[in-house]
Amino acid sequence: MSDAPHPLLVDRTPFPDGIDARLRAQLTFLVEIDRLKTILRQSPLVAAERRENDAEHSWHLAMMVTLLAEYADEPIHVGRTVQLVLLHDLVEIHAGDTPLYDAEAGVDQAERESAAADKLFGLLPKDQARWMRELWDEFEERRTPEARFAKAMDRLQPLLLNWMAHGGTWRTPGVTADDVRARKAVIGDASSALWAAGRRLIDEGERRGWSRSGGGSGSGSGGVEQV
């Protein structure tokens, strides 16, 4: 994350006087998170020849939670889980993506993303800033059934996109089918049924030659962000 000044988007066209201070802060935050639409992921879209962005990814996860909640191994509050997936990647506005298999880039990931959370959520009124930070921490720590299911959706969604792309980022040099299985196994922490289905897709993708067979590397340098 750069230390250079990061002007707010709202400064381009400041709000007029007379707007309540609390609402002004909330609107400022809502304008600022428009940046999420510019953060590209590695996952390919199914419906177009381009990569998805973080906002599209978050929307897709919210739909997945809504439709697939019945497969959670533990009861979950759907609304709270939707909140978790909608905000989990907001910090990437300032922290950027961290390549999944790039060990060097991952060294300071927690520090960068924590600082980004403080900066972004700090735009909100104090009570909402605290609430959003608590939600973000809950997702990161996976300490609740909702957070575990949210993380499972975060791993399942790119799996579906890569299946439709006949491999997609599974074909990244240095990444094997075993690497994919290892990274996706977290799905099973929330849903044995969805992990069984996901494992079936990975296995079939390997059989079709959409991913490399062989031992998992776990520390490759391919730079893939989402598999």
N, C-alpha and C positions, 0 to 999 in steps of 0.2 A: 504493500500500500504506500503510495507516494505521500511525502510530507508536504508537498506543494499545496498552496491554498486551493480549496475546492468550492468555488462560488455556487450558491444555491440556484437552482433553475428558476425559482420564483423571482430572483433578482432581475431577470431579463424583462419581466413585466410585473412590477410590484403591485400588490393589492392596494386598492384605494383606502383612504382613512375611513373609519367608522365601523370596521369589522371587529367584532369582539376578539380580545386577545387570545382566548382559548381556541376559538374557531380558526383564527388566523394561523396559529401554530399547527392545528390539524390539517388545514388546507395546504400549508407549506410542506408538510410531510407527504401528503398525497401527491403533490406536484413532483416532489423530489424522487419518489419511488418510480416515477415514469422512466427513470434511468434503467430499471430492471429489464425493460424491453430491449435494451441495447447490449445486454450481457449474453454473448453467444455461448452455447454449450457445444459439446462434440456430437451429441446424439443427432442423427438425421431425421428430418420430418418424413412422415409417410406420404403426405398429400402434396409435397412440393420438393423441388431439388435444392434444398438448403438446410442448414442446421437450425435447430430450435433455439429460442432464447429463454432466459430464466423465467420471464413472465408467463410464457406459454407452458413451460414445464410446471410451474406452480398451479396454473389453472387446471392442467391435466390431472395433477395429483389430487386436487380438490374433487374433481369428478370421480376419480377412482375411489377415494374414501367414501363418497356418497353411495356408489354402486356396490362396492366390495366389502363394506363393513360387516356383512353377515358372515364372512369367512374368518373374522378375528377369533383367535383362540380364547381370548378374554373379552368380556363385555367392554365396549368403548362408547364414549360420548362422541357422536358423530360431529356435532358442531365444534367441539373443542379440537378434535383431530383435524378438521378442515382449517381451523385457525392456525394450527401448527404448520401445516404444509404450505399455507399461503404466505407465511412470513419467514420460513426457514432459510430461504436463499436471499433475502433482502440485503444481508450483510455483504453479499458479493458486489453490490454497487460500489463499495469502497475497497473491499479486500480482494476482489477478483476470484476467478476459479483457481483451484489448486489441483494440478494433475494427480490423478489417483495413484499412478505407479511411479511418480517422481518423489523419491524419498527426501531429496534435498529440499524441494519446494515445500514439503510437508512439515519440515522442522519447526517453522514458526507459524504454521497455519492457525493454531489455536489462539496465539497472541494477536495475529493480524485480524482474525475474525472477531475476537472479543473487542478489540479497539474499534473496529468498524461498527459493531453493535452499539457501543457507547455513543459513537458519533451520530449515527443515523437515528436511533431511538431517542436520543437527546433533543431532537427537534420537537418532540411531542410535549404536551403538558406532563408534569412530573408523574402524575398517577398513571397515565397511559404509557409513559416511557418505562416505568417500573414493571407494569403489567406485560408489555411486549418483551422486555428483556427476560422476564421470568418464563414466558412461553418459549422464547428462543433457547434458553438454557435447558428447559425441559426436553425439547427436541434433541438437542445435542447430547444430553446425558441419558436419554432413553429410559427415564426412571419411572414412567407410567405406562399403562397399556396403550393409551392414546399415542404417546411418543413412539413407542415401539411399532405400532401400526403405521404411523406416519413415516417412519424410517423405512419400513417395508415397502410402502408405496413409492418412496424415493428411489428404491433399488429396482422395483418391478417395472416402473414406467419406461426407463431406457432399455430394459430387457425386451419389452414389447416392440419398441422402435427398431432395435437392432435385429430382432427376428424378422420384421417386415422388410428390412434393408438387406436381408440375406447375409447378415453378419455385422454390417456397420463398423462400429469401433472394436468389435471382437477381432477384426482383422488387423488391428494395430500391431506393427512389428514388436516382438517381445512379449506379447500377451497371448496366453494359452487358454484353452477351455477350462483348465483347472484354476487359473487365475480368476476367470469369470465366476466359476462356482464358489470360490472362496469369498469373493466380494459380495455375491448375492445371497450367501447363506444367512445373512441377517434377516432375510424375509421370514425364515423359519422361526425366528424369535417371536413373531407375532401371529403367524398363520401357517400351520402345517399344510393346509390344503393349497394355499397359493404358492408355497415353496415347492410342493410336489409338482405343480403345474409349471412353475418356472424352471425347475430342474429338468423337466421333460423337454422344454424348449431348448435349453442349453445343450442337453445330450443330443437332441436331434440335429441342432445346428452343427455340432461337432461331427456327427455322422455324415452330414451333407458337405462337409469341408468348409463351412463358414467360419470356423475358428481352428486354431492350431492345436493338435493333440500334443501331449507331452506333459512333463512335470511343470508345476506352477513356478513362476519366477518370483513373484511378490515384490520385486524391486527393479523391474525393467525400466528402461529410459524412454519408452515410447511416447510418454506425455499424454496418454489418453485421460480425459477428465471424468467421463461417465461411461461405465460399461455395465 
